[in-house]
Amino acid sequence: MKYVTLLLLALSLVWVGEAQARDIKEMSQVIKKPIEIPGGTSPRMSVMFPHTAHKGINCMHCHHEVGSDSRYVACTECHATPGARERDPMSMFMAFHSKNGDRSCYGCHSQKAQENPAKYGAKFKGCRPCHMAASAREAAKQK
């Protein structure tokens, strides 16, 4: 009986290790390609988000919720209040565009541009760096 218990324990450890390795491999594939974050009814409002351009930033900085499956919760799961100009912090618009929020895209990019204008000043101006034309969005998906 002792050997059966030890065998079952060893097999379960091997299985858990393989499952974790699959999860890590799956996540590494997810972050290699930009993801498209839908921005409402118009495809022009969608954003291509390159995880690779945000190296060095802890995932929990933006993904501040973890689901029951221990994966990061997508922005749209919590910030789903409709309406482009909502001032509700739970709206998708404010989650991405809050001027003073260091977790919002706009707030973080503004902060980086102030800290290092030579590096980020021109890069983070206007809507185009995030909201691309359809042709640029398709090209980003192909990368």
Wavefront OBJ file of the C-alpha trace (Angstrom):
o trace
v 0.000 0.000 0.000
v 2.868 2.336 0.812
v 4.365 1.813 -2.673
v 1.033 2.489 -4.369
v 0.691 5.744 -2.433
v 4.223 6.791 -3.346
v 3.636 5.862 -6.983
v 0.410 7.900 -7.090
v 2.168 10.865 -5.480
v 5.028 10.681 -7.987
v 2.627 10.417 -10.943
v 0.589 13.377 -9.730
v 3.752 15.500 -9.392
v 4.789 14.584 -12.942
v 1.305 15.412 -14.244
v 1.213 18.784 -12.445
v 4.686 19.633 -13.748
v 3.632 18.874 -17.329
v 0.459 20.942 -16.936
v 2.459 23.913 -15.659
v 4.945 23.555 -18.512
v 2.043 23.576 -21.011
v 0.619 26.719 -19.363
v 3.992 28.493 -19.543
v 4.467 27.471 -23.182
v 0.929 28.585 -24.029
v 1.431 31.969 -22.348
v 4.747 32.526 -24.118
v 2.967 31.990 -27.449
v 0.179 34.394 -26.460
v 2.531 37.239 -25.606
v 4.661 36.907 -28.748
v 1.936 38.223 -31.047
v 0.050 41.470 -30.493
v -3.506 41.025 -29.276
v -6.442 43.051 -30.530
v -8.473 44.736 -27.824
v -11.907 45.559 -29.223
v -12.847 49.207 -28.816
v -16.542 49.213 -29.491
v -18.617 48.949 -32.611
v -16.041 50.493 -34.958
v -12.931 48.463 -35.825
v -11.008 51.774 -35.957
v -11.390 52.053 -32.198
v -9.732 48.685 -31.588
v -6.174 48.644 -30.277
v -3.355 46.274 -31.134
v -1.492 45.660 -27.885
v 2.054 44.285 -28.174
v 3.014 42.548 -24.936
v 6.623 42.394 -26.158
v 6.857 46.210 -26.214
v 5.972 46.267 -22.520
v 8.796 44.102 -21.200
v 9.921 45.054 -17.728
v 6.411 45.970 -16.597
v 4.929 43.492 -14.174
v 1.826 41.837 -15.656
v -0.108 42.561 -12.454
v 0.356 46.282 -13.049
v -2.326 46.168 -15.732
v -3.894 42.764 -15.083
v -4.757 43.565 -11.488
v -7.151 40.629 -11.217
v -6.447 36.905 -11.421
v -9.240 34.519 -12.299
v -10.174 31.273 -10.586
v -8.014 29.399 -13.110
v -4.937 31.410 -11.946
v -4.726 33.259 -15.268
v -4.829 36.990 -15.717
v -8.286 38.412 -16.267
v -8.720 40.226 -19.598
v -9.414 43.962 -19.412
v -12.829 43.543 -21.004
v -14.015 41.116 -18.316
v -14.060 43.846 -15.647
v -14.099 47.032 -17.707
v -17.153 46.304 -19.786
v -19.362 49.331 -19.160
v -20.401 50.497 -22.647
v -20.077 54.023 -23.929
v -17.016 55.694 -25.364
v -17.134 58.772 -23.147
v -18.256 57.232 -19.886
v -16.451 58.638 -16.844
v -17.103 55.475 -14.891
v -13.731 53.904 -13.921
v -15.170 50.501 -14.840
v -15.818 51.581 -18.418
v -13.399 50.358 -21.035
v -12.814 53.916 -22.193
v -11.674 55.115 -18.769
v -9.638 51.972 -18.100
v -7.524 52.891 -21.127
v -7.805 56.704 -21.175
v -7.745 57.935 -17.579
v -5.278 60.835 -17.616
v -4.165 60.466 -14.027
v -4.258 56.691 -13.709
v -0.911 54.937 -13.849
v -2.705 51.713 -14.818
v -4.417 53.232 -17.827
v -2.622 53.179 -21.171
v -2.963 56.933 -21.638
v -1.893 57.740 -18.078
v 1.142 55.459 -18.168
v 2.244 56.672 -21.607
v 1.840 60.318 -20.514
v 3.921 59.633 -17.421
v 6.668 57.963 -19.492
v 6.674 60.886 -21.956
v 7.106 63.369 -19.091
v 9.904 61.327 -17.510
v 11.823 60.855 -20.753
v 10.623 63.212 -23.527
v 13.544 62.375 -25.821
v 12.643 58.686 -25.878
v 8.840 58.761 -25.590
v 7.734 62.327 -26.397
v 6.893 61.881 -30.076
v 5.996 58.218 -29.702
v 3.078 58.762 -27.305
v 1.244 61.683 -28.928
v -2.272 61.560 -30.243
v -4.487 58.551 -30.867
v -2.610 56.877 -33.712
v 0.064 55.033 -31.755
v -2.663 52.822 -30.285
v -5.627 53.246 -32.639
v -4.218 52.182 -35.993
v -5.597 52.310 -39.495
v -6.999 48.972 -40.696
v -3.959 48.254 -42.883
v -1.539 48.847 -40.004
v -3.685 46.702 -37.699
v -3.586 43.807 -40.176
v 0.184 44.188 -40.578
v 0.607 44.069 -36.784
v -1.424 40.862 -36.608
v 0.899 39.223 -39.132
v 4.040 39.893 -37.054
l 1 2 3 4 5 6 7 8 9 10 11 12 13 14 15 16 17 18 19 20 21 22 23 24 25 26 27 28 29 30 31 32 33 34 35 36 37 38 39 40 41 42 43 44 45 46 47 48 49 50 51 52 53 54 55 56 57 58 59 60 61 62 63 64 65 66 67 68 69 70 71 72 73 74 75 76 77 78 79 80 81 82 83 84 85 86 87 88 89 90 91 92 93 94 95 96 97 98 99 100 101 102 103 104 105 106 107 108 109 110 111 112 113 114 115 116 117 118 119 120 121 122 123 124 125 126 127 128 129 130 131 132 133 134 135 136 137 138 139 140 141 142 143
